[in-house]
């Protein structure tokens, strides 16, 4: 099962990297799967060699934001009998818990930045712009668009003199758990350390935490706080 999932994931990754939908479909069928997982919107948007199916899909979109791009790919796959399922279906143990993941929680200044910045991050996520912002002294230093979490943290470090930054990453209020689920891991923490970020706030049960034990160990060593908070969810 694990090997089959890996093969399917590679097919999806290639789909995003090349923009070619047609080659992915027989690979799903060959592995006797009618389900798939995450597809990255930025790879679809910047595809170098889209095939005719992808070109037609893109031409039919009114907008090319995250939900539109990935939703378009999902529709193409579903027309071929392949449905996308919750990306976290086999990753429940890796979802962020509620509360402090690290030994320490937020300092007073970090909490002020979170109180200020998290509603802003929520609005940006709801507008399908990005899901991460970086704050210092209750001012937004950098906002994520398509470049991803690591890039926005590095950019914030340059803008904020690599000092006292708080990273806030949220899910969308109506996050489709099939698509582009928030993820943190070693690269997130690495970029935080390089950029002078001291705290990371994520949505509990809606963010995947890879290599959690090691991640927390390194965060504790560098006195970085990682905290899972109740997500904003629209009815």
C-alpha positions, -999 to +999 in steps of 0.1 A: +000+000+000+028+024+010+046+018-023+015+023-043+008+056-025+043+068-033+039+059-070+006+078-071+022+108-053+050+109-079+025+109-107+007+139-091+040+157-085+050+152-122+016+165-132+022+197-113+058+200-124+052+196-162+015+206-165+007+174-183-025+158-171-029+130-197+002+109-187-010+109-150-044+093-157-031+059-170-007+057-141-035+060-116-053+032-135-022+010-137-019+012-099-056+004-096-063+037-079-092+061-085-081+085-058-053+111-056-040+136-031-023+170-031-015+190-062+005+223-060-011+253-076+021+272-082+034+243-102+003+243-123+004+280-129+041+280-139+040+248-160+066+248-188+051+220-210+013+219-206-005+193-227-037+200-246-059+189-217-041+213-194-043+242-219-080+236-223-086+235-186-066+268-181-084+285-209-118+277-193-109+293-159-122+328-151-095+332-124-062+314-119-060+316-081-053+285-059-088+271-057-095+277-094-063+261-106-065+230-084-102+227-088-098+227-126-073+198-123-097+180-100-125+183-125-103+169-153-093+139-132-129+133-120-141+133-156-116+104-161-130+085-131-104+097-106-115+116-075-092+135-052-096+126-015-086+143+018-048+147+017-046+139+054-065+105+052-033+086+061-016+114+080-039+119+110-010+112+135+010+140+118-017+167+122-008+196+146-023+193+180-039+221+199-016+240+223+022+243+226+042+218+206+074+232+221+085+236+257+077+273+257+046+291+245+044+326+232+062+355+249+040+386+255+054+404+224+048+373+202+013+369+215+006+405+207+018+399+171-004+368+168-035+387+182-029+414+156-018+393+127-039+362+128-072+379+118-053+395+089-039+361+079-074+346+081-088+373+057-060+368+032-065+331+033-103+336+028-095+357-003-073+329-016-042+350-017-019+332+007-019+314+040+012+327+058+021+362+071+051+373+091+047+400+118+069+421+140+058+447+165+022+444+153+032+453+117+029+429+088+064+424+074+056+400+046+026+383+030+026+350+012+013+347-024+023+318-047+059+316-035+052+295-005+059+296+033+097+292+031+101+320+006+080+345+025+099+337+057+132+344+040+118+376+025+106+387+059+141+381+073+156+405+048+129+431+053+129+428+091+167+427+097+164+391+108+151+399+142+120+391+164+097+378+137+065+359+143+053+335+116+015+329+113+003+302+091-035+295+088-058+273+068-086+288+048-119+292+066-134+268+042-103+248+035-108+219+011-088+192+027-081+176-007-061+206-018-028+223-007-031+215+030-008+237+052+024+219+060+054+227+082+087+208+086+125+211+088+127+236+060+102+259+078+122+259+110+155+262+091+143+293+073+129+307+106+163+304+123+181+320+093+155+348+092+154+356+129+119+343+135+112+332+171+077+319+170+054+299+146+016+297+150-003+271+130-039+258+128-044+227+150-057+196+132-055+214+098-017+216+095+006+186+087+037+186+109+064+164+094+091+148+116+074+164+146+097+149+173+129+161+157+114+194+147+103+201+182+137+190+196+155+215+174+130+243+180+135+238+218+172+239+214+169+273+197+142+286+220+116+288+191+079+285+200+056+264+179+019+266+189-012+251+174-043+273+177-080+267+170-086+273+133-111+298+119-139+277+103-169+292+085-202+275+087 
